[in-house]
Amino acid sequence: MPEMTTTKDLILGDRLILNQPARGHRAGSDAVLVAAAVPIKPGEVLADFGAGVGSAGLAVLMRVPDAQGVLIEIDPDLAELAAINIAENGLNARVVTGDVASLGKDLEAGLTVDHIVSNPPYNAPGGRAPADEKTARARIAPEGMLEDWMRAAMRILSPGGTITFIHRPEAQAEILAALGNRFGGVVLRFVHGSADVPAIRVIVQARKARRAPLRVLPPLILNAGEGAFTPEAEALHRDLAALDMG
């Protein structure tokens, strides 16, 4: 297999260094937005499910550097880049190479975290898949993956801990089914490119061992027109702002 070509990029107002593949799946707004929604506090522990090069998890830790991170990634090449990114950004995290679905069993038995963040593969199988295997793995969710990941989340989350992830709005029924009775206090915040178009993403947050009813928050609008972010989106992408999830 040829050596992977990488680039060194800066996100979050040039604060976060990311070494990542030059081609295929790369860090973007999804990682920034889901990271901003995690309600983490100093001293708490975060897991990043399907971390890739660490973009979402490290964005959380850049905002709250006194927290700790565990980045879980199945692809050894991406896991190696995640470890490089941890070192270059001076953040308190470690990488675990393995399948998220095995967490708390064969992988990292005994691991307990306060929060989970994930920018998971969310395209359904079928249709034309990317030719590159790494890109396909990052974008296409195998059948049952989301439910497997929710089971893993239940095994490692402390009571009252949160899971926060980003997904396709049209997958809302699948998302709620995967959360099932395992989580409560589910909050949905839909993301729109502009105010007059349908949602392009949904940010989902839920808590272990809670029974509060589902809430849908006012939408997050990204673009104000003429290529400019709205003030809220600008603060999230450039200023390490937190995203209010109620």
RODO-2510 file (C-alpha; in nm, 4 decimals, decimal comma):
residues 246
     n   res          X          Y          Z
     1     m     0,0000     0,0000     0,0000
     2     p     0,1480     0,3413    -0,0944
     3     e     0,2367     0,5838     0,1810
     4     m    -0,0500     0,8175     0,2677
     5     t    -0,0020     1,1811     0,1662
     6     t    -0,0989     1,4222     0,4430
     7     t    -0,1438     1,7943     0,4947
     8     k    -0,1027     2,0090     0,8050
     9     d    -0,4063     2,2330     0,8474
    10     l    -0,5365     2,4817     1,1025
    11     i    -0,8970     2,5124     1,2215
    12     l    -1,0764     2,6977     1,5020
    13     g    -0,9289     3,0340     1,4146
    14     d    -0,5873     2,8742     1,3464
    15     r    -0,5711     2,7362     1,7022
    16     l    -0,5956     2,3616     1,6338
    17     i    -0,3305     2,1869     1,4239
    18     l    -0,4573     1,8889     1,2249
    19     n    -0,2376     1,6520     1,0297
    20     q    -0,4818     1,4698     0,8025
    21     p    -0,4991     1,2808     0,4725
    22     a    -0,4653     1,5039     0,1691
    23     r    -0,7486     1,3187    -0,0045
    24     g    -1,0710     1,1607     0,1119
    25     h    -1,2554     1,2436     0,4326
    26     r    -1,1204     1,5619     0,5950
    27     a    -1,2143     1,7747     0,8953
    28     g    -1,4894     2,0281     0,8384
    29     s    -1,7859     2,2010     0,9985
    30     d    -1,9391     1,8772     1,1269
    31     a    -1,6482     1,8189     1,3649
    32     v    -1,6404     2,1819     1,4774
    33     l    -2,0136     2,1992     1,5490
    34     v    -2,0458     1,8703     1,7349
    35     a    -1,7382     1,9517     1,9442
    36     a    -1,8846     2,2878     2,0432
    37     a    -2,1990     2,1159     2,1736
    38     v    -2,0270     1,8950     2,4340
    39     p    -2,0993     2,0305     2,7870
    40     i    -1,7625     1,9305     2,9304
    41     k    -1,5983     2,0842     3,2378
    42     p    -1,2345     2,0955     3,3501
    43     g    -1,1200     1,7634     3,4931
    44     e    -1,3822     1,5556     3,3127
    45     v    -1,3013     1,2751     3,0683
    46     l    -1,4155     1,2648     2,7059
    47     a    -1,4237     0,9778     2,4572
    48     d    -1,4281     1,0447     2,0823
    49     f    -1,6013     0,7585     1,8977
    50     g    -1,4597     0,7009     1,5489
    51     a    -1,2110     0,9795     1,6064
    52     g    -1,0305     0,9712     1,2724
    53     v    -0,7392     1,2114     1,3117
    54     g    -0,9000     1,3502     1,6282
    55     s    -1,0686     1,6597     1,4883
    56     a    -1,3849     1,6532     1,7042
    57     g    -1,2271     1,5287     2,0266
    58     l    -0,9314     1,7629     2,0062
    59     a    -1,1606     2,0559     1,9261
    60     v    -1,3419     1,9842     2,2538
    61     l    -1,0117     1,9742     2,4432
    62     m    -0,8909     2,2927     2,2764
    63     r    -1,1971     2,4663     2,4229
    64     v    -1,1545     2,3048     2,7680
    65     p    -0,7836     2,2125     2,7893
    66     d    -0,8042     2,0908     3,1501
    67     a    -1,0271     1,8021     3,0399
    68     q    -0,8890     1,4631     2,9310
    69     g    -0,9562     1,2696     2,6122
    70     v    -0,9598     0,9120     2,4839
    71     l    -0,9731     0,8971     2,1038
    72     i    -1,0980     0,5659     1,9634
    73     e    -1,0203     0,4922     1,5974
    74     i    -1,0226     0,1614     1,4101
    75     d    -0,7894     0,2670     1,1259
    76     p    -0,4242     0,2426     1,2396
    77     d    -0,3051     0,5117     0,9967
    78     l    -0,5624     0,7637     1,1172
    79     a    -0,4966     0,6660     1,4790
    80     e    -0,1285     0,7438     1,4237
    81     l    -0,2175     1,0870     1,2867
    82     a    -0,4444     1,1450     1,5873
    83     a    -0,1508     1,0720     1,8194
    84     i     0,0647     1,3194     1,6259
    85     n    -0,2100     1,5816     1,6537
    86     i    -0,2359     1,5312     2,0297
    87     a     0,1377     1,5877     2,0656
    88     e     0,1561     1,8895     1,8355
    89     n    -0,1340     2,0612     2,0120
    90     g    -0,0095     1,9751     2,3618
    91     l    -0,3448     1,8338     2,4701
    92     n    -0,4164     1,5771     2,7410
    93     a    -0,5389     1,2772     2,5440
    94     r    -0,4468     0,9296     2,4298
    95     v    -0,5399     0,7138     2,1319
    96     v    -0,6967     0,3683     2,1424
    97     t    -0,6818     0,1747     1,8159
    98     g    -0,9810    -0,0548     1,7837
    99     d    -1,3518    -0,0961     1,7153
   100     v    -1,5865     0,1302     1,9113
   101     a    -1,8381    -0,1558     1,9328
   102     s    -1,5905    -0,3517     2,1503
   103     l    -1,5406    -0,0743     2,4067
   104     g    -1,5965    -0,1789     2,7645
   105     k    -1,5666    -0,5458     2,6671
   106     d    -1,2640    -0,6685     2,4693
   107     l    -1,1350    -0,3123     2,4282
   108     e    -1,0574    -0,0867     2,7265
   109     a    -1,2515    -0,2925     2,9801
   110     g    -1,3205    -0,0735     3,2812
   111     l    -1,3028     0,2556     3,0904
   112     t    -1,5379     0,5218     3,2322
   113     v    -1,5923     0,8648     3,0788
   114     d    -1,8124     1,1663     3,1498
   115     h    -1,8875     1,2600     2,7899
   116     i    -1,8759     1,1115     2,4416
   117     v    -1,8460     1,3058     2,1174
   118     s    -1,8810     1,1571     1,7713
   119     n    -1,8821     1,2660     1,4089
   120     p    -1,9758     0,9182     1,2870
   121     p    -2,0174     0,7730     0,9395
   122     y    -2,3795     0,8561     0,8596
   123     n    -2,4412     0,7765     0,4938
   124     a    -2,6521     0,4637     0,4471
   125     p    -2,5097     0,1659     0,2562
   126     g    -2,6066     0,1392    -0,1083
   127     g    -2,5351     0,3543    -0,4062
   128     r    -2,1891     0,4319    -0,5295
   129     a    -1,9301     0,3986    -0,2539
   130     p    -1,6022     0,5946    -0,2554
   131     a    -1,3228     0,3961    -0,4203
   132     d    -1,0871     0,4716    -0,1319
   133     e    -1,1414     0,2302     0,1580
   134     k    -1,0590     0,4876     0,4277
   135     t    -1,3029     0,7396     0,2813
   136     a    -1,5754     0,4763     0,2547
   137     r    -1,5254     0,3738     0,6187
   138     a    -1,5459     0,7378     0,7316
   139     r    -1,8646     0,8125     0,5381
   140     i    -2,0731     0,4957     0,5123
   141     a    -2,2290     0,3427     0,8232
   142     p    -2,2596    -0,0368     0,8208
   143     e    -2,6006    -0,1788     0,9105
   144     g    -2,6535    -0,1628     1,2869
   145     m    -2,3462     0,0493     1,3584
   146     l    -2,5296     0,3314     1,5340
   147     e    -2,7041     0,0925     1,7729
   148     d    -2,3753    -0,0893     1,8421
   149     w    -2,2133     0,2432     1,9267
   150     m    -2,4993     0,3387     2,1594
   151     r    -2,4519     0,0094     2,3446
   152     a    -2,0814     0,0859     2,3796
   153     a    -2,1677     0,4340     2,5059
   154     m    -2,3879     0,2861     2,7771
   155     r    -2,1052     0,0606     2,8936
   156     i    -1,8500     0,3385     2,9425
   157     l    -2,0542     0,6486     3,0331
   158     s    -2,0892     0,7467     3,3969
   159     p    -2,4505     0,7992     3,5185
   160     g    -2,5787     1,1301     3,3851
   161     g    -2,2989     1,1433     3,1279
   162     t    -2,3701     1,2778     2,7810
   163     i    -2,3287     1,1537     2,4276
   164     t    -2,3253     1,4185     2,1548
   165     f    -2,3123     1,3372     1,7846
   166     i    -2,4003     1,4828     1,4454
   167     h    -2,6036     1,3051     1,1796
   168     r    -2,8368     1,3403     0,8818
   169     p    -3,1744     1,4998     0,9658
   170     e    -3,3625     1,2360     0,7664
   171     a    -3,2190     0,9667     0,9971
   172     q    -3,4105     1,1009     1,2981
   173     a    -3,6200     0,7842     1,3383
   174     e    -3,3095     0,5629     1,3251
   175     i    -3,1333     0,7870     1,5768
   176     l    -3,4182     0,7755     1,8274
   177     a    -3,4496     0,3987     1,7858
   178     a    -3,0773     0,3525     1,8539
   179     l    -3,0974     0,5689     2,1659
   180     g    -3,4007     0,3650     2,2722
   181     n    -3,4522     0,3315     2,6465
   182     r    -3,0809     0,3601     2,7115
   183     f    -3,0790     0,7397     2,7185
   184     g    -3,3105     1,0219     2,8143
   185     g    -3,3110     1,3981     2,8028
   186     v    -3,2647     1,3817     2,4262
   187     v    -3,2048     1,7216     2,2661
   188     l    -3,2095     1,7839     1,8899
   189     r    -3,0731     2,0944     1,7237
   190     f    -3,1111     2,1087     1,3471
   191     v    -2,8451     2,2826     1,1392
   192     h    -2,9410     2,4829     0,8290
   193     g    -2,7080     2,6253     0,5676
   194     s    -2,9317     2,9327     0,5578
   195     a    -3,2664     3,0263     0,7066
   196     d    -3,4684     2,9484     0,3936
   197     v    -3,3437     2,5946     0,3185
   198     p    -3,4075     2,2547     0,4809
   199     a    -3,1790     2,1277     0,7554
   200     i    -2,8533     1,9666     0,6438
   201     r    -2,7507     1,8161     0,9794
   202     v    -2,8896     1,7454     1,3240
   203     i    -2,6866     1,7633     1,6437
   204     v    -2,8084     1,5077     1,8975
   205     q    -2,7362     1,5063     2,2686
   206     a    -2,8635     1,2576     2,5272
   207     r    -2,7848     1,1546     2,8841
   208     k    -2,7420     0,8154     3,0429
   209     a    -2,9888     0,7276     3,3189
   210     r    -3,2156     1,0263     3,2552
   211     r    -3,5857     1,0208     3,1717
   212     a    -3,6531     1,3798     3,0656
   213     p    -3,8650     1,4183     2,7490
   214     l    -3,7229     1,4936     2,4058
   215     r    -3,6707     1,8611     2,3207
   216     v    -3,6132     2,0290     1,9841
   217     l    -3,4177     2,3541     2,0123
   218     p    -3,4301     2,6516     1,7762
   219     p    -3,2218     2,5807     1,4650
   220     l    -2,8606     2,6770     1,4115
   221     i    -2,8235     2,8869     1,0951
   222     l    -2,4749     2,8854     0,9435
   223     n    -2,4789     3,1424     0,6638
   224     a    -2,5925     3,5036     0,6697
   225     g    -2,5549     3,5541     0,2939
   226     e    -2,2784     3,6493     0,0512
   227     g    -2,0523     3,3768     0,1883
   228     a    -2,0466     3,5089     0,5455
   229     f    -2,1194     3,3109     0,8613
   230     t    -2,3916     3,4229     1,0995
   231     p    -2,2449     3,5677     1,4228
   232     e    -2,3202     3,2423     1,6095
   233     a    -2,1590     3,0255     1,3422
   234     e    -1,8596     3,2589     1,3238
   235     a    -1,8034     3,2298     1,6988
   236     l    -1,8246     2,8498     1,6812
   237     h    -1,5776     2,8207     1,3929
   238     r    -1,3291     3,0891     1,4952
   239     d    -1,3573     3,1718     1,8659
   240     l    -1,3919     2,8408     2,0561
   241     a    -1,7494     2,9282     2,1526
   242     a    -1,9731     2,6616     2,3053
   243     l    -2,2978     2,5677     2,1308
   244     d    -2,6022     2,6007     2,3550
   245     m    -2,7883     2,2697     2,3757
   246     g    -3,0316     2,3906     2,6402
***
